[in-house]
């Protein structure tokens, strides 16, 4: 098998789920599972008693990953919390300007603000001033804050921006919603996180969405207790062509993020 890029690596500590994963923890899991490099972004649910100042600090951690381990984390994204309202917009400029990060990641179930809230449009509008931003959106079919239809609204409003939907195949029903997203929004890509409990979703996604819009994502370090990345195993054993497997594991992420590997 060729190179493997994981586009879903959290760095930091989550107070909500009692999960901690610094860069070294993430790299250790990558090594144990044969992952060459990853796209790093902050842990969701981080403690923020100081509000915006803590958001600034968590983005600094993303930058430190790239600076300390450039071969393992050639790309990083920032996190801007919509619950701070317009007070978060200056951090959008810092993420793309001073920090030179590649995009923004959102997990609206954790921040308590719907994905299609007006402030989300304000944030992405600000991000659109910068060249080729990538917006990653966690998704859940059952969610009232990050349901797939909300992401369609964002992607259709900003057709020039690339969106990546994270864990879009947690169930067969959610995969159906993702297929609809793909039909309506050619600027949406999808990762493979949390497909391991269901049969043949990767095969169906390749058939109906296309391997050129799917990228490997693991949710590192959320599987750290078992240390085995089932989502990678699912792709390795999926009934798809080797060319499609290569696109999912490496080529799509390399092209989207400009990763030299």
C-alpha positions as CSV (number, residue, x, y, z in Angstrom):
1,X,0.0,0.0,0.0
2,X,1.1,3.5,-0.7
3,X,1.2,6.6,1.5
4,X,-1.6,7.3,4.0
5,X,-2.7,10.8,5.0
6,X,-5.2,11.2,7.9
7,X,-7.2,14.4,7.5
8,X,-8.9,14.1,10.9
9,X,-6.4,14.5,13.8
10,X,-7.4,16.4,16.9
11,X,-4.8,18.0,19.1
12,X,-5.5,19.1,22.7
13,X,-7.8,18.2,25.5
14,X,-11.5,17.8,25.6
15,X,-13.2,18.5,28.9
16,X,-16.5,17.2,27.4
17,X,-15.3,13.6,26.7
18,X,-12.2,13.3,28.9
19,X,-10.0,12.8,25.9
20,X,-6.4,14.2,25.7
21,X,-4.2,14.0,22.7
22,X,-1.1,16.1,22.2
23,X,1.0,15.9,19.1
24,X,3.1,13.1,20.5
25,X,0.0,11.0,21.3
26,X,-1.3,11.5,17.8
27,X,2.0,10.6,16.2
28,X,2.3,7.4,18.3
29,X,-1.2,6.3,17.1
30,X,-0.2,7.2,13.5
31,X,2.9,5.1,13.8
32,X,1.0,2.1,15.2
33,X,-1.5,2.3,12.4
34,X,0.8,3.0,9.4
35,X,-0.3,6.6,8.9
36,X,2.4,8.8,7.3
37,X,1.1,12.3,8.1
38,X,-2.0,14.1,9.1
39,X,-4.0,17.3,9.0
40,X,-4.1,18.7,12.6
41,X,-6.8,20.8,14.2
42,X,-7.9,21.6,17.7
43,X,-9.7,19.2,20.0
44,X,-13.4,19.9,20.3
45,X,-15.0,20.7,23.7
46,X,-11.8,22.4,25.0
47,X,-12.1,24.3,28.2
48,X,-12.6,28.0,27.6
49,X,-13.2,29.9,30.9
50,X,-11.4,32.9,29.4
51,X,-13.5,32.9,26.3
52,X,-11.8,34.3,23.2
53,X,-8.4,34.1,24.8
54,X,-8.7,30.3,25.1
55,X,-9.8,30.1,21.5
56,X,-6.6,32.0,20.5
57,X,-4.5,29.6,22.6
58,X,-6.0,26.5,21.1
59,X,-5.2,27.8,17.6
60,X,-1.6,28.4,18.7
61,X,-1.4,24.7,19.5
62,X,-2.3,23.9,15.9
63,X,0.5,26.1,14.7
64,X,3.0,24.4,17.1
65,X,2.3,21.0,15.5
66,X,3.3,22.2,12.1
67,X,6.4,23.9,13.4
68,X,7.6,21.1,15.6
69,X,6.6,18.1,13.4
70,X,6.3,19.4,9.8
71,X,6.8,16.0,8.3
72,X,4.0,14.5,10.3
73,X,1.7,17.5,10.3
74,X,2.3,19.4,7.1
75,X,-1.1,21.1,7.3
76,X,-3.2,22.4,10.2
77,X,-6.5,24.1,10.6
78,X,-7.8,26.5,13.2
79,X,-11.1,26.6,15.2
80,X,-13.3,29.6,15.6
81,X,-16.1,29.3,18.0
82,X,-19.4,30.8,16.7
83,X,-20.8,31.0,20.3
84,X,-18.7,34.1,20.8
85,X,-20.6,35.9,18.1
86,X,-18.9,38.7,16.1
87,X,-16.1,38.7,18.8
88,X,-14.7,35.6,17.0
89,X,-14.2,37.3,13.6
90,X,-10.8,38.8,14.4
91,X,-9.6,35.3,15.0
92,X,-10.6,34.3,11.5
93,X,-8.2,36.9,10.2
94,X,-5.4,35.7,12.6
95,X,-5.9,32.1,11.6
96,X,-5.4,32.8,7.9
97,X,-3.1,35.8,8.2
98,X,-0.6,35.6,11.1
99,X,-0.9,31.9,11.7
100,X,-1.1,30.9,8.0
101,X,-3.4,28.0,8.8
102,X,-5.2,26.3,5.9
103,X,-8.8,26.5,7.1
104,X,-11.3,26.3,9.9
105,X,-12.9,23.3,11.6
106,X,-16.3,23.3,13.4
107,X,-18.1,20.9,15.6
108,X,-21.4,22.6,16.2
109,X,-22.8,20.0,18.6
110,X,-20.0,21.0,21.0
111,X,-20.4,24.8,20.6
112,X,-24.2,24.9,20.8
113,X,-24.7,27.0,17.7
114,X,-26.5,25.6,14.6
115,X,-24.3,25.1,11.5
116,X,-26.6,27.4,9.5
117,X,-26.8,30.2,12.2
118,X,-26.1,33.7,10.8
119,X,-22.8,33.9,12.6
120,X,-21.6,30.8,10.7
121,X,-22.2,32.7,7.5
122,X,-20.4,35.7,8.8
123,X,-17.4,33.6,9.8
124,X,-17.2,31.8,6.4
125,X,-17.7,35.1,4.6
126,X,-14.6,36.5,6.4
127,X,-12.7,33.3,5.6
128,X,-13.6,33.7,1.9
129,X,-11.3,36.8,1.7
130,X,-8.3,34.4,1.8
131,X,-7.1,32.1,-1.0
132,X,-8.5,28.6,-1.1
133,X,-9.8,28.2,2.4
134,X,-11.0,24.8,3.6
135,X,-14.0,24.6,5.9
136,X,-14.4,21.3,7.8
137,X,-17.8,20.5,9.4
138,X,-18.5,17.7,11.8
139,X,-21.9,16.2,10.9
140,X,-24.6,14.0,12.4
141,X,-27.8,12.9,10.8
142,X,-29.6,13.0,14.2
143,X,-28.3,16.4,15.2
144,X,-30.3,19.5,15.6
145,X,-27.1,21.6,15.3
146,X,-25.0,20.0,12.6
147,X,-27.5,18.1,10.4
148,X,-26.5,17.6,6.7
149,X,-29.2,19.9,5.3
150,X,-27.6,22.8,7.3
151,X,-24.3,22.1,5.5
152,X,-25.9,22.2,2.1
153,X,-27.0,25.8,2.9
154,X,-23.5,26.8,3.7
155,X,-22.0,25.1,0.6
156,X,-24.5,26.6,-1.7
157,X,-24.0,30.0,-0.3
158,X,-20.2,29.8,-0.8
159,X,-19.7,27.7,-4.0
160,X,-16.1,28.9,-4.3
161,X,-15.1,27.4,-1.0
162,X,-14.2,23.8,-0.4
163,X,-16.1,22.1,2.4
164,X,-15.2,18.8,4.0
165,X,-17.8,16.9,5.9
166,X,-16.5,14.8,8.9
167,X,-17.9,11.5,9.9
168,X,-20.6,11.6,7.1
169,X,-21.2,7.8,7.2
170,X,-21.9,7.0,10.8
171,X,-25.0,5.1,9.6
172,X,-26.6,4.1,6.3
173,X,-29.2,6.8,6.7
174,X,-26.5,9.5,7.1
175,X,-24.8,8.2,4.0
176,X,-28.0,8.8,2.1
177,X,-27.9,12.4,3.2
178,X,-24.3,12.7,2.2
179,X,-25.1,11.4,-1.2
180,X,-27.7,14.1,-1.5
181,X,-25.1,16.7,-0.4
182,X,-22.7,15.4,-3.1
183,X,-25.3,15.8,-5.8
184,X,-26.3,19.3,-4.8
185,X,-22.9,20.7,-3.9
186,X,-19.8,19.8,-6.0
187,X,-17.6,21.8,-3.5
188,X,-18.2,19.2,-0.7
189,X,-15.7,16.4,0.1
190,X,-16.2,13.7,2.7
191,X,-14.0,11.8,5.2
192,X,-14.3,8.2,6.3
193,X,-14.3,8.7,10.1
194,X,-16.6,6.4,12.1
195,X,-17.6,4.0,9.3
196,X,-16.3,0.9,11.2
197,X,-19.6,-0.2,12.8
198,X,-21.5,-0.5,9.5
199,X,-21.1,-2.8,6.5
200,X,-20.3,-1.7,2.9
201,X,-20.8,2.1,3.4
202,X,-17.4,2.8,1.8
203,X,-18.3,0.8,-1.2
204,X,-21.6,2.5,-1.6
205,X,-20.0,5.9,-1.1
206,X,-17.4,5.2,-3.8
207,X,-20.1,4.0,-6.2
208,X,-22.5,6.9,-5.6
209,X,-20.3,9.9,-4.6
210,X,-17.0,8.9,-6.2
211,X,-13.6,8.1,-4.8
212,X,-12.3,11.5,-5.9
213,X,-14.3,13.2,-3.2
214,X,-13.6,10.9,-0.2
215,X,-10.6,11.2,2.1
216,X,-9.4,9.0,5.0
217,X,-10.1,10.4,8.4
218,X,-9.6,8.6,11.7
219,X,-10.7,10.9,14.6
220,X,-7.3,10.5,16.2
221,X,-7.0,10.3,19.2
222,X,-10.5,9.1,20.0
223,X,-9.6,5.5,19.4
224,X,-6.5,5.7,21.6
225,X,-7.6,3.2,24.3
226,X,-7.8,0.4,21.7
227,X,-5.0,1.9,19.6
228,X,-6.3,0.1,16.5
229,X,-7.8,2.3,13.8
230,X,-10.8,0.4,12.6
231,X,-11.7,3.0,10.0
232,X,-8.4,2.4,8.2
233,X,-9.0,-1.3,8.3
234,X,-12.4,-0.9,6.7
235,X,-10.9,1.0,3.8
236,X,-8.0,-1.5,3.4
237,X,-10.5,-4.3,3.1
238,X,-13.3,-2.5,1.2
239,X,-14.3,-4.0,-2.2
240,X,-13.0,-1.1,-4.2
241,X,-10.2,-0.8,-6.8
242,X,-6.7,-0.1,-5.7
243,X,-6.8,3.1,-7.6
244,X,-9.8,4.2,-5.6
245,X,-8.2,3.1,-2.3
246,X,-5.1,5.2,-3.2
247,X,-7.3,8.2,-3.9
248,X,-9.0,7.9,-0.5
249,X,-5.8,7.2,1.5
250,X,-3.6,9.8,-0.1
251,X,-4.2,11.4,-3.5
252,X,-7.3,13.5,-2.7
253,X,-5.8,15.0,0.4
254,X,-2.5,15.6,-1.3
255,X,-4.2,17.5,-4.1
256,X,-6.6,19.5,-1.8
257,X,-4.0,20.5,0.8
258,X,-0.9,20.6,-1.4
259,X,0.8,18.0,0.7
260,X,4.2,16.9,-0.6
261,X,4.6,13.3,0.3
